[in-house]
Amino acid sequence: MPDFQTILATLSNGIFTITLNRPEVYNAFNEQLTTDLIDAFKEAAKNDEIRVVVLTGAGKAFCSGQDLKDAPTGGGARSLRDSLERRYNPLIRAIRKLPKPVIAAVNGVAAGAGASLALACDYRIMSENAKLIEVFVRIGLVPDSGSSWFLVKNCGVAKAFELAATGDDIPASKALEYSLTNQVVPANELESETLKIATAFATGPTKAYGYIKRMIDRAASMSLDEALDYEVFMQEAAGRTKDYTNAVEAFREKKKAAFTGN
């Protein structure tokens, strides 16, 4: 396991829990935090013991976005282009390309790039006290780190423009209404409910989950015919997994399938 400075990382029963650990600044991103997260997702990609990732925040917040007080490397003015191309975009791509489910347990505010981080995950469960904020416009900026794509994909063009252009708070109840989260739970149940979901994924057909991620991400830009052809390709791949073979055998024997992730 790599050495991390700004996150806590634990692995138990196939569940890799990554906790952003800068609670004194509401887990705002600095250079080290993005570096640690990218390294953590590299570990998740190569470690076969990891079958699902849970991403959450320490303290009161999930992630409040970029730490505006964080000094850029080498001094001088911060280059927004550099920050996006070198730090944020690789992180978002690492989450989307990871062939395993990623769950965001949104325990508090997720603002700016912190909202993008949550939206990049495959499954979001929010505390009833949590909220998303596309805060960029409040300081004269535009959504980044994938937010424009995730907003349109999840809630449509009109609502995406509204949320991005107003920068209004999106409470958990509204996030559920807008299809920006899968589930909202009482704050004191967030950890236990997240564990239930993570355990289900950790004991499921891991390769199939990875294939589903690829299919869902591509579907929006495909015609029906292209999607049908891609389903053939991915179903062939899924049909070659040991989990499929074992599950069919278990079905014939009237047993419950035990998925190994292979």
N, C-alpha and C positions, 0 to 999 in steps of 0.2 A: 504494500500500500504506500503511495507517495506521501511525503511529508507536507502537510497543509498548514498554512498560517491563519487563514481567515474563514475556514469552514471546518465543521466537525463531520467526520465520515465514519460510519459503522456498517458492518455487514453481518447480518443474522438471518439464517434460514432463507437465503437467496435474495433478501431485501437489502439493498444498498441505500442507506439513508444519508443524505447530504443536507447539512444544516448550515445556512449562511450565519456566520458568527461574528457580526459587527453590531451588536444590539445597541451600543452607545450612539450610533448614527443610523439607527433603523435599518441596518444591513445594507446601507448604500454601497454601490459599487466603487471600489478603487482599483488601481492597476492589479494589485495582488489578488483581489477577490475574483476578478475575471480569469486571471491565470490559474488560480486554484480550481475554479469550476471547470475550465477546459481540461485540466489534468485529471480531475475526478471523472469526467465523462470519457476520457481516453481509457482510464482504468475500467470503467463499466463496460466499454466495448471489448476489451481484450480478456477480461476475467470471466471465465465460464461459470464460476460460482454465483455470479451476479445475474439474476433473472428479472429483476424489476428495480427501478430507481425511484426513491421518494425524495422530493425536494421541498424544503421548508425553511423557515427562518427562526432564529433565536429571539427571544424577547417578544415585544409587542408587534413587530412588523414582519412581513414577508421580505420585501425589498423595496426601498424608497427610491430606487433609480440611481443615476450617477451622483457620486459625492462631488458636489461642485467645489468643495474645498480641497479636493485631492490635487496635489501639484503634479503637472505633467512631467514625464521623464525628460531630463535634460534641461528643465527650466523653460521659460518663454510661454507663449500663449498655447492653449490646448488646440490641437487640430481635431475637429470633429470627424473629418474623413479618416484620419489615422485611427482614432478610437474605434470607429465602426468597423473598418476593414481589418484591423489587427486584433481587436479584442471582442467586440460584441457579435459581429457576424459569424466568426468561427465558433463561438459558444452556441448560438442559435442553430447553426448547421450541425454541430455535434449532437445536440438533443434530437433534432429531426432525423438524422442519419443513424442514430443508435438503434440497432435492430432488437430493441427490448422496450417494454412499456416504461414511460416516465410519468409519475404522478406528482402534481403540485398540490401540496397541503398548504393552502393559503391561510395563514394564521392571523394576518393583519393587513395593513395597507400594502398594495403592490402598485407602485407608481412608475410612470415613465418606462425605462428599460426593465424595471422590476415587473411591470404589467406584461411586457413582451416576454419576459422569462417565463411567467406563469402560462401565458397563452401558447408558448412553444411546446408545452408538455402535452402528453396524450390524454390525460385525465386530470380534471381539476376538482378538488373538493375544498370548499371554503367554509371558514367559520362564519357564523351569522353576523359577527362584528367586523368581518373583513371587507375590503373594498378594492376595486381596481380604479386607477386614474390614468387616463392618457394625458399626462400633465404637460407634455411638450409645448403645446400652444400657449401655455401660461407664461413661458419665457421666450416666446417668439420663434419656437422651433416646430418641426414637423415630426410625426411618429417615425421611429426607427426600430432597429433590432427585430424587424419582422412584423411590428404591430399593424401596419397598413394591410398586409396580406392576411394576417390572422383575423383581424376585425371583419374584413370583407367575407372571408371564408366562413366565419361563424355566424355573423348576424346580418349580412347583406350590405349593399352599397349605401343606401340611405342612412341606416343606423350607424354604419361605420363612419360616414362623414360627420354625422351629428356628434358622436362620441369624441372623435379626433379634433373637431373644430371648436367644440365648447370646452373640452377639458374638464367637464363636470365629473364629480365623484360617481362611481358606479357601485352602489352597495351590493352586497352579496345577493339579495333578493332580486335586484334588477339584473345582475349578471346571469342569474338562472333564467330569468325571463328572456334575455337576449341571446341565450345559448352560449354564453361565455364561460359557464361552469357547468359541471355535471351534477353537482350535489352541494347543498348547503346544510350544515349541521350546527347544533349548539357548540359554543366554544369549548366547553368541557368534554365534548365527545369527539373533537377533531382527531385527536391522536388514535383513539380506539377505532373509529370508523375508517381512518386511513389505513390502519393495520389490517383490517378486514379485507379491504380492496387490494392492498399490496400482497397479502397472503394468497388471495385468489389468483392474481397474476403470477406470483412466484411459483405456484404449483400447476400452472397451466402450460399449454404448448408454446414455448417461447419463440420458436422459429416462426410459427404461424402469426404471432403478434407482430414480429418484425416485418413479415410480408404484408400484413394488413396496413401497417404504417406507410409502407411504400405505395401501396395501391390507393389509399385515401389521399395522400399528398399529390399523386399524379392525376387522380380522377377529375379534378376541377378543370384541368386544361385539356382533357381528352373528349373526343366525340364518343358516342355510345359504341360505335363499331371498334374504336381503338380500345375502349375500356373492356369490351368483351374479349378482344384478342389478348389483352394484358392479363385478364383473369385466367385465361387458358394457360398462359405461361407460368403465372404464380401458383395456380392450382397444381400444375405438374411438379413444381418445386416442393410444394407442401406435401404432395403425395409421396415424395421420396424420403420424407423424414421418418425417423424411428418412432416418433410420437404417433404419427398416423398409423403406422403398421401395428403398433402395440394397442392403440385405441380400438382399431377394428377387431383385433383378436379379443380384447376385453369385452367388446359388445357381443361378439358371438358366444362368449362364455358367460354372458350376463353378469359381468363384473364391472366395477367402476374403473375407468382408465386412470393409470398413474403416469402422468407426464414427467419426463426427465429433462425436457428442454432440448432434446437432440432430434 
